[in-house]
Amino acid sequence: PAERSPYVIMPVRFKTKDNRLVHAEISAAWLLNEQGNTIGIQGSTRDITERKQLEEQIIESKQMYQSVVDTQQETVTRYLADTTLTFVNDAYCRFYGKPRRELLGHKFLEFHPPEIQDQIIELINNLTPNKPSVTHEHYILFPDGSIRWLEWTEQALFNEAGEIKEFQAVGRDITERKKQETELQYISFHDQLTGLYNRHYFENELQRLAGAREHPVAIISADLDGLKLVNDTRGHSEGDSYLQAGAEMLKRALRTSDILARVGGDEFALILPRTTQKAGAELVARIHRQIEEYNRGQAGLPLSISIGLAVSEHSEESLEEAYNKADAAMYTDKLQRGKKARAEIITSLLASLYKRGDLGEGAREQVQELSSQLGQALNLDERRMADLGLLAQVYDLGKINMPDHIVHSSLLQKSGELTEAEDKAIHRHPETGYRIASSSPELAGVADLILKHHENFDGSGYPLGLKGEDIPVECRILAIATAYSAMVNPRAYAKTFEKAKAIKELQRCAGTQFDPELVEKFSLIAEKL
């Protein structure tokens, strides 16, 4: 008896005469004499079948609940008022990458940053029987540095007295949705080509800063010089690179608080909070110095940006008005800087053109000399001689962006090797040259001559099909000079002609491709060479 418990409760099961299973609970106590010896046992039996059935139902219900919620994609959890976890489903374990045993009994706030913890506590503390649930979003920062977002619906479970006894929460992984929202927000406020802010964002910032304590606010309007010329000559891919280079020059000069936006095709705008007129002017000078350094360090197209500056000294001065003033100042700067920029781009383009191989239109220096001699023989006036001299330098400007294989295939008369688009490009190069020259004040005077330099005397040329004296005399002279030079110089696509044979070939084509009178005069000049 001394080693035994004086009292014991023991569950038992047995069947009745009618074969029913009965659960019972036996309570027993040892009866001891004065010497401590057992003299008997006293006990009682209580039918607990109904209670056992209820317990089994509860267990079965819990197992069924666990089974159901474990099949859900959403994370499901229950927790106490101090956020201690009392239940988690499989999705919750997978999301956090932890087994159930490491989660139950722990406070789930341990997995959240402090600022998120405070938000969650405030949300669940405000739940009432009239407002028992709340939906919110927050992120989880994992040890590997990754971030995932969840949308949670927290629900308070109340007792009969209206007191919170537990919380239940269902969470949905919205990481991909948040990524898409972030990308959409980025796109809505940024220019895709340069990565800068766009006009929409710029205009919003002007409104935001209108009443802010950020004055004086400097506004800069900037315009990339010569973009259309680059697009026309090099193509839009090169134009995009030119734009990106310009954006980078502007970006390098800025402080972290400054705002730079691309507000148009070749237009940029900058907002500089807390910036005086003097500080703004220093920044403009810094941008121009960076551009000069950039141009010295690369062999591509020279970069040029026209810039205008205006300052809103206090909040009573409209930022929109300051922007308009900056824009006007930029156009004033562009009158001088833009002309020089186009000239430099043209010079760069011509330099790259001269470095290319045989374009099928003669040796350039020889063409210039032959054209000059024929012009003098015709007693052309000073203006026409000047135009002829410039034309002889830039007549094939339209081929600047044309791949060599297109040029050479056309010279070899292998049009079958060209696509329809490439074949059209060959016949369109006078128009391309015309557009390029028209955009440059230095070449505008010969733009029309470039357009017509492939017209034939009998009207079989292109692009306009002009004939006879409707073709400018400068173009008729150039046609003879380029054909002769092409024939007498080594070329990959045809054998070289002797001088006499080249003259005979010109004479053979007189009246069809060439002006007969000019061929006769040129023959006399060529024989003396």
Salt bridges, closest charged atoms under 4 A:
ASP18 OD2 - ARG20 NE 3.30
GLU25 OE1 - ARG46 NH2 2.68
GLU25 OE2 - ARG51 NH2 3.62
GLU55 OE2 - ARG51 NE 3.54
GLU55 OE1 - LYS52 NZ 3.77
ASP70 OD1 - ARG100 NH2 3.32
ASP90 OD1 - ARG100 NH2 2.79
GLU110 OE1 - HIS106 ND1 3.98
GLU137 OE2 - ARG177 NH2 2.43
GLU137 OE1 - LYS178 NZ 3.17
GLU151 OE1 - ARG172 NH2 2.74
GLU151 OE2 - ARG177 NH1 3.74
GLU154 OE2 - HIS136 NE2 3.10
GLU166 OE1 - ARG78 NH2 3.26
ASP173 OD2 - ARG148 NH2 2.42
GLU176 OE2 - LYS179 NZ 3.58
GLU181 OE2 - ARG177 NE 3.22
GLU181 OE1 - LYS178 NZ 3.68
ASP191 OD1 - ARG262 NH1 3.15
GLU203 OE2 - ARG199 NH1 3.42
GLU205 OE1 - ARG208 NH2 2.69
GLU214 OE1 - ARG274 NE 3.22
ASP223 OD1 - LYS334 NZ 2.63
ASP225 OD1 - LYS334 NZ 2.45
ASP232 OD2 - LYS228 NZ 2.87
GLU248 OE1 - LYS251 NZ 3.75
GLU248 OE2 - ARG252 NE 3.67
ASP258 OD1 - ARG255 NH2 2.70
GLU316 OE1 - HIS314 ND1 3.03
GLU317 OE2 - HIS314 NE2 3.37
GLU321 OE2 - LYS325 NZ 3.80
ASP333 OD2 - ARG337 NE 3.04
GLU361 OE2 - LYS399 NZ 2.90
GLU361 OE2 - HIS429 NE2 3.51
GLU361 OE1 - HIS453 NE2 3.33
GLU361 OE1 - HIS454 NE2 3.58
ASP387 OD2 - ARG383 NH1 3.15
ASP396 OD1 - ARG364 NH1 3.09
ASP404 OD1 - ARG356 NH2 2.42
GLU420 OE2 - LYS424 NZ 3.50
GLU422 OE2 - HIS405 NE2 3.05
ASP448 OD2 - LYS452 NZ 2.91
GLU474 OE2 - ARG384 NE 3.52
GLU505 OE2 - ARG508 NH2 2.53
ASP515 OD2 - ARG476 NH1 2.67
